[in-house]
Amino acid sequence: MYWIDPEKCTGCEVCIDLCPVEAISMTGENAVIDEETCTECGSCVEECVSEAIVEK
């Protein structure tokens, strides 16, 4: 399962547009992943410029 580190997330929202199952949304200034919806495809991990998305 993937997790977004709030200390590294810049809130750029790139991952939101990349997620094919719409499992990522914004909460305040950071993105969060809905664990129930995430299919662990890795699309967001590859494109995160701040390296905020990590395996849990």
C-alpha positions as CSV (number, residue, x, y, z in Angstrom):
1,M,0.0,0.0,0.0
2,Y,1.2,3.5,-0.8
3,W,1.2,6.5,1.6
4,I,1.9,10.2,1.0
5,D,4.3,11.7,3.5
6,P,2.7,15.1,4.5
7,E,6.1,16.6,5.3
8,K,7.3,16.0,1.7
9,C,4.1,16.6,-0.2
10,T,4.1,20.0,-1.9
11,G,0.5,19.9,-2.8
12,C,1.2,20.1,-6.6
13,E,-1.8,17.8,-7.3
14,V,0.0,16.0,-10.2
15,C,-0.7,12.6,-8.6
16,I,-4.4,13.4,-8.5
17,D,-4.5,13.7,-12.3
18,L,-2.4,10.6,-12.8
19,C,-4.4,8.2,-10.6
20,P,-6.6,6.0,-12.9
21,V,-9.0,5.0,-10.1
22,E,-9.3,8.5,-8.6
23,A,-7.9,7.3,-5.2
24,I,-6.0,10.5,-4.5
25,S,-7.5,13.7,-3.2
26,M,-6.4,16.8,-1.4
27,T,-6.9,17.3,2.3
28,G,-5.8,20.8,3.3
29,E,-2.5,21.4,1.5
30,N,-1.5,17.8,1.0
31,A,-2.6,14.9,-1.1
32,V,-4.0,11.7,0.5
33,I,-4.5,8.2,-0.9
34,D,-7.8,6.3,-0.2
35,E,-6.4,2.9,0.7
36,E,-9.7,1.1,-0.2
37,T,-9.7,2.6,-3.7
38,C,-6.0,2.4,-4.5
39,T,-5.0,-0.5,-6.8
40,E,-1.3,0.0,-6.1
41,C,-0.5,0.6,-9.8
42,G,2.4,2.9,-9.0
43,S,1.5,5.6,-11.5
44,C,1.7,8.3,-8.8
45,V,5.0,7.0,-7.3
46,E,6.8,7.3,-10.6
47,E,5.7,10.9,-11.2
48,C,6.0,12.4,-7.7
49,V,8.7,15.0,-8.0
50,S,9.0,15.5,-4.2
51,E,9.2,11.7,-3.6
52,A,6.4,12.0,-1.1
53,I,4.6,8.8,-2.1
54,V,6.2,5.8,-0.4
55,E,5.2,2.2,0.4
56,K,3.5,1.8,3.7
